[in-house]
Amino acid sequence: MDTMPDGPWPDGQELREQLRAQLALEGRFPGWQILHTLRRRWVRCAEVPESCFYAVHDRLGEPPLVATDLDKLADLVEQRQQQIRAAEEWVVRSDLRRIEPRRRS
C-alpha cells in the first residue's frame, strides 16, 4: 500500500483552487488531461518528478508535458497545440489523397 508523502498537504481551499485551475486549463485545451502528482511517478514511459503538473492528450500517445506550475504547463500545452494545428494545416494543404501508393513488382 502507498504511504503518505512527507511534505505538507494543501488545505481544502488551496486544493479547491488548484483543481479549479486545472479544470479551467482542461476547458481551454480540449483533449488534454491536466494532472498533479505529489510523488515521483512514471507516465507513458516518462518520469514525472514529485510536486509537478503534467498533461497528456487523449488522442496522442506521446510522453506527458511536465512543468512545476500550471502557468508553465499552460505555455507548454499552447506550444504543442500550435504544432498540432500546423501539422493539420500541412496535411490539408498537401492534399495527401493525390499520393499514389507504391506498387510492388
N, C-alpha and C positions, 0 to 999 in steps of 0.2 A: 504494500500500500504506500502511496505517496506521503511524504512528510510535508509539513507546512514550511514555507520559506522563512528564513531567519529575520528578514527585513520587516519593517513596519507595514501593516496593511492600511490601505487608504480608508478614511472614514466613509460613511454611507453617502454623504453629499458629494464628496470628491469622486467617488465611484460612479454615482449617477451622472455627474457632469462629463466624466470620461466616456461613459457609454453613450451619452447623448452626442458627444462629438464624434465618436466612432460611427454611429448611425447616420449622422449628417454627412460624413465623408462617403459612406456607402451610398447614400442617396445622390450625392454629387457625381459619383462614378459607378453607374450601374454595372453589375457583373463582377465587381471587386468585393471581396470579403476582407474587412479590416479587423484585425485581432491584436491582442496584447498578451504577452507571456511574462509571468513573474519569475520563471526559471528558464535556463537554457533548454532548448528543445530542437529536434530535427523536424523540418517541414519540407516535403518534396525534395529530399536528398540534400538539403542545405541546413546549416546550423544557424539558429536564431538565438542570439545572446539573451541573457536574462534582462528583464525590465525593458524590453524593446517592443515596438509595434511592428506588425508585418501585414502585408497584403498579398492575397492570392486571387487570381482571376478564375472564375468558374469554367471558362472555355479554353484557357491556356494551361498547358502542363508545365509551365516554367517554374523555376525556383521563386520563392517569395521575394518581394521588395521589403527591405528592412530599414528601420530608422529608429532613433532614440525618442522622437516625439511625433505627434500627429501632424504638425505643420511640415516637418521634413518629409514625412511619409506622403502627405498630400502632394508635395512637389514631385516626388518620385513617380507617383501614380499618374500625375498630369503629364509628365515627360513620356511615360510608357504609353499613355493613351494617344499622345501625338504621334508616336512611332507607329502605333497600330493603325491610326487613321491614314497616315502617309502610305503604309503598305496597302491598305484597302483601296486608296485612290490610285495607286500604281497599277493594281490589278484591273481596276475599271478602265483606266487609260490604255492599258496594254491589250485589252480585248483578247484574252488568252484562248478564246474559242477558235481563233484562226490558226492556232498552232496545231499542226498535224502530228499525230503520234508516229514515232519512228517504227518502221516496219522491219521485222526480221526476215532475212532471206532464207 
